[in-house]
Amino acid sequence: SYFKLLESYANTISYCALDYSLNGNEKSLESARRALLAVARWQTWTPPRFTTHGLHTYYEVGVFSQRVAFGYDLIAPRLTVDEKAQIANAFWKQIIEPTVSEYFLYNRMPTAASNWMANSLCGAIAADVATEGDVPEWKDREGAALGELLAAYQELLRGLFPGDGSETEPAGYENFA
């Protein structure tokens, strides 16, 4: 199933990258590298039922992207320039640009009170920040998007926590806010 596939790859990338970082396990480094490059080649990270309805973000993609970005960041010094570019382009296509479009440019969630929005935004922010300094176009592409993502995140926080002590919806499945 969709969730099992994403969870399997996200866990392989993040746990193997962590094992390499903490223990120097070269097999774990290679497993994380192979899994990162595999997901970078996927057509989409969003379920088809969403894209057929014109939606290009989904909370699970945000959760997935956070773990993948974490793993990427841990092993990026051991990746080639070409590998970094492939992964940065996948982050851009699969999570950063769609999240900017849906939550900043087109304001898909005008109430800004959705834990799906929290997951998408935080996955995009993690992917954006993880690639800083790794690709030449970062400043003009991801750097510019980071400001838009942070503005949308700030709006999200206002929507989730209206200031009266209440919470309109849980901040996310993994406590991003």
N, C-alpha and C positions, 0 to 999 in steps of 0.2 A: 504494500500500500504506500501511498504518498508519504504519510508521516513516518513510517518505518524506514523508507529510503533516505529521507532527509536526516532523520535522527542518526541513522547508521553512519552516513558520511560525516555529519557534523561531529559526532563523537569520535570517529576515527581521526579526523583532522585535529581536533582540539586535544584529545588525550594523548595521541602519539606525539604531537608537537610539545606538549607539556613534559612527557617522558623524556624526549630528546633534550629539552631545556634543562631539566633537573638532573638527569642521569647520563646524558651524552649518548643515549642509545641510537646508534646509526640506523638500525632497522626501523625504529620508530620514525626517524627523520624521513626515510624513504617512503614509508607508508603514508605519512602526512603529505609529503610532496606529491605522490601519485594521486591521492584522493583530491587534493586541491586542484591539480591540473585536470582531473576528470570532471569535477563539478564546473570548472571554468569552461568546459566544452558543451555543457548542457544547453539545449535550446532555450529552456525557461526553468525558473525555480518556482514559478507560480502555477497552481493547479489549472488545468485547461478550462474547467467550469468557470473560473474567474475571468480568464482572458477572453472567453467567448462572450462575456457580458461587459467587456470594455474595462475591466478592473485589472490592475497590474501589480497590486501589492496584496499580501495576505499575512496574517500574524505569524504563521509558521515560517515564512520566508525570513521574517525579522529575527525570530529565535535562531534559526539556522545560520543566518548571516552573522549574528553576534559570535557564535561559536567558531565559525569558519574564519572570521576576522581575527579572533583571539589566536587561533592556531597559526594563521598566516603571519601575524605579527611576531610570534615566537620563533619562527624558522626563516623569516624573510632574509636575514643576513646570509643564509645558505642557499638561497635561490638565485638563479641567473637573472640577468636583466630581462631576457625574453620571458622567462617564467613569471617574473613580477608583473610585466606588462600584460600577459594573458590573464592573470588573476585580477589585476586592477581593472581591466576592461570588463571582465565578468561582473565584478562588484558594481561597476558603473551601470552596465546594461540590466542586471538582474535586481538590484536593490536601491542603488543611490538615485539614479535618474527617475525610475518609476515613483519612488517615494517623494522626491521633490515635486514631481508633476502632480501627484494625487493630493498631497497634503500642504504644499506651499502654493504652487501655481493655480491649481484648480479647486482647492479647498473642499475636497471630497467629504470632509467631516466638519461642517460649519459649527457644530456645537463643541468640537474638539474635546469630546469626552468619551473616548473609546480606548480600551486596552489593546485593541487591534492596531490602532494608530500608534500607541506606545511601542509595541513590538516592532512595527515597521520602521518607525523613526529611529529607534535605538539600534536596530540592526544596520540601518543605513549610516548612521553616525559612526558606529564601530568600524564598518568597512572603510568609510571615508578616512577616518583618522589613522587606521592601520596602514594605509598605503602612502601616507604623507612622506615625501622625500624619496619614494621608490620609483616614481615615474616622472618624466620631464614635464608632462602636461598637468601635473597635480594642481599647481597654483591656479591655473586658468579654468580647470574643469572641476576637480573635486574640492579645491579650496573655495571656489565660488559657491559650490553646492553646500558646503558646510555651513555657511552663513544662513542659507535658506532652510536647511534642516534644523538648525538651532532656533530660528525664528518660529518654525512650525512646532518644535518641541516646547518652546516657551508658551505658545498658544495652547498646546495640549495640557500643560500643567495648570494653566488658568481654568481650563474646562474641567479637568478632573478634580481639582481642589478649589472650589469657588470662594474660599476665604471665610466661610461661616462655620468651619470645623467639620463640614460634611465631605464626603467623597462620592462623586457621581457614579463612578464605576471603578472597580479595582484598577490599580495603575498598570497592571500587566501581569502576565502569567509568571514572570520571573522578576518582579519587583523593580522595574526599570526606573520608575519615578522615585 
